[in-house]
């Protein structure tokens, strides 16, 4: 059964989608794993990175997306495989084989669909909190059907804490929390860590770092000492990966979709080294 790895943070703009795609590339090529990325963000950034605009639009027209799947699960038992795009991305292995990456694409309708789901579970004067809990459980049950389809299922979560994100955090075997080294990130990491562990602040502090289900990842790190101050502050309270992803033009350029397949070396160029370091470190936490 597949291993669920969520990438989440309440704060937007921290690089969740790019980290999700990077992990999919690394585990598919270097690890030789079957990877399924599920895009839970209505912005659909990871879907666009892996398919390009034209293929993503085609997927929307053909109802190959997360919103269509979750909505259809309200009324039937449609298998998740019917909504998945096989063999996506512009990456190939060193022996010129396509990387084994599949995608359940994001959808601009995903937020509206979540509102519809709340309405569905709010019928017959059901209290709102109860309806919200049922909605999150609907997502969790729907997502867990992905387990037999891949060795690694990457859940790219939207900013904030939606019902879909709550379901993903509950389902995940491990959560990666990317953050920018700034003062706002400390509060965002504090909040999502309590949600992941389902503990209040005091109980979380009493939990050893190595027993927690999440790892923080410093992203967009700039040269100089100020960013390291923020990183050290977060690392004092939360399990934090040693690897740091730099602010890099080559890294940003790697996430433009290409119609021609490339090796990881060709796609990531000078950004390949920190990506490889992240993959090596994560293999200790992702036992697949």
N, C-alpha and C positions, 0 to 999 in steps of 0.2 A: 504494500500500500504506500501511496505517496506521502512525502513529508511536506507539511504546510509551513511556509515561511512568509510571514506578513511583513510588509514595509509600511510603517505608519508614523505619523506625527500629527498632533492637532494643528500645528502651524503649517501654513502653506509656504511654498517657495524654498523648501529645504532640500529638494532633489529626490523626492520619493520615487518618481517615475524613472528618472535616469538611473538611480541605484537599482531599481527593480529590473530594468533591462540589462544593466551591466551584470547582475547576478545570473540572469537567464543565459546570457552569452557565455559567462565563465563556466557555469556548471554543465552547459551543453557541450562546449568545445573541450575544455580542459578536463572536465570530469566525465565526459562521455555519457551524460545523463539525459533522460527524456524529461524535458521541462515544459510545464504548462504555466503561462502567465495569465492570471485573471485580472482584468482591469476594472476596478471598482470605483473609478473616478470619472465623473461625467465629462471632465475636460479631455479625457481619452489620450493623454500625452503618450503613454507607453504604447498604446495601440498604433498611434501615428508614427512613432519611431520604428515600430516593427513591420508596418505594412505600407506606409506612405499614404498620402491623402486619397488617391483614387481607389485603392483597394479597401481602405476604411469606409469610404462612402458606399462602395458596393456591398460591403458587409452589413451596413445599416439598412440598405434597401432589401436585402435578403433575410433580414431578421437574425443575422448571425452576430448577436451581441448580448451583453449581460442583462440589459433591461428586458429584452424579449424573453430570455430564458426564465428570469425570476417571475415575470408576469405570467407566463404560461404555466409555471408551477402552481399558481393559484387555482387553476382549473383542471390540470391534468398531470400526468407523470412523464412528460417529455424528457428523454435522456439528455444530459448535459452535452454529450458528444455531438448532438445535432446542431449545436450553436457554435462549435469551436472551429477555428481556422487552423488547418494543419500546415506544418512546415513553413512558418513565417520567418521574416527577418532577411537581412542582407549579408549574413555571416556564413562562411564555410570553414570546414576543418582544414588542417594542413594538407590532407590528401584530397582536397577539393570536393568533399561531400557536404551537402547542406547541413547546418546545425539542426539538431532535433528539438526545435522549439515550436510549440503550438500556442494559440492565443484564443481566449474568450474576450472579444473586443469590448471596450467601453462604449457608452452611448450617451448622447446629449440628453436623452429622455430618462436617464437613470434616476435623477432627483425627482422628477414628476412621478415616475413609477413608484418610488418609495412613499410618496404622499398617497398615491392610490392604494398601496398596500396597507398603510395605516387606516385609511377609510374602510378598507375591506374588513380589517380586524376590529374596527370600532363599531360594527353593527350591533344592534340590539342593546344599545346603551352600555356597552362594555367600557369600563373605566379606562382612561387614556393610558395610564402606566401599564395596565394589563395588555392593552392593545399593542403598545410599543414593544413589550417583552415578546409577545407572540410574533410580531413583525421580525424582530431580531432572530428569533428561533426559526422562522421561515427561511431567512437568509442562510443561517448556519446549516440547516438540513439540506438546502439546495446546493450549497458549496461543497459539502462533504462528499457528494457524489463524484467529485473530481478525483478522489483519492486513487482509484485504480488506473487512472489514465496517464499518469506520469510518475517519475521517481521524485521529482520536486515540483510542488505547486507554489508559485510566487503570487502572493495577493497584494496587488498595488492599491493601497487604500487612499481615499480622498482626504483632503484636509478636514479637520473637525472630527466629531464623533457621531457619525450617522448610524442608523440601524445596521447598515451593511458593514461599516467599519467595526462596530461592536461585535457583530457575528464573526468577522474575520479574526479579530483579536481573541475571541473565545476559542475559535477553531485552531488557531496557529500553534504549531509545536514550538516555534521560536519567532520572535519579533525583532526586526531591525528598526531602530529609531534614528533616522538621519536628522542632524541638526546643524544649523549655521552657528558659528561661534559668536554669539551676541547675547545681550542681557535678556532679551525676550525669550530666547530658546530655553533658558533655565526653567522658567515657569511652565512652558509647554511640555518639556520632558517630565517635570514633576507630576503634572496632571495625567499624562497618558500612562506613565508608569504605574500609577495607582489603579487605573482602569485595567491595564494588562494583568496585574497581579491580583486584582479584586481585593485590595487592602487599603486602609486609611494610611495617612502619612506616618503615624507612629509604628504601625505594624510593618509597613514597608521598610522603614529604617532598621527594624529589628531583623529583617530578612537578609542573610548574607548575599553578597553580589553573585556568588557562584550558584546560588539556588534560585535565582530569578530567571524568568522566561524571556528576557529581552536583553539586547545589547545596543548601546548607543554608538553612532558613527558620526564623527565630525566630518562635515562636507563643506566645500567651498572655502577651504582653509587658505588664508593669505600668508605670504612670508612676513616675518616679523614676530614680535613677542606678544602683541595684544590678544590675538586669537587664542594663543595657548593659555592665557589666563582664564578665559571663558571655558575652554576645554577642560582644564584642570578642575575648575569649580564643579562642572557637571560630573566629571569622573570621580570626584570625592563622594558623591551621593548615589551614583548609578554605575552599573557595569558598562564600561566603555571600551570599544575596540582600540587596539594600539594603532592600527592603520588609520591614516587621515587622508581624505580625498582632497586634492589641491584645487584651488581656483585656477582653471586651466582652459585656454582656448582650444587646445587639441581635444580635451575631454568634451567640451561643449559641441565641437564639430562632429564628434563621433556619433551624435544622436540625430543626425540628418539621414533620412532613409536614402539608400542608393539603389537604383535599378540593377546594378551589377553586384554580384556577391564578392565579398572581400574576406581576407583572413583577419583575425583579431589584430595582428601586427599592422596591417594596412589601415584598418579602421581607427584604431586608438592611437597609433604612432607613439608619441612621447608619454601619453597617458596610460600606456599598457603596464608600466611598472607598478604604479599604485593600485591598479585594478588587480594585477596578479597578487600583490601583497594582501589585498582584501580577500581574495578567493582562498589563499593559503590559510589565512587566519580563521576564516569562517568554516573551513572543513573540520575544525576541532569542535564546532558547535552544531554542525548540520550532519548528523551521522547517516549519510546515504552512500 
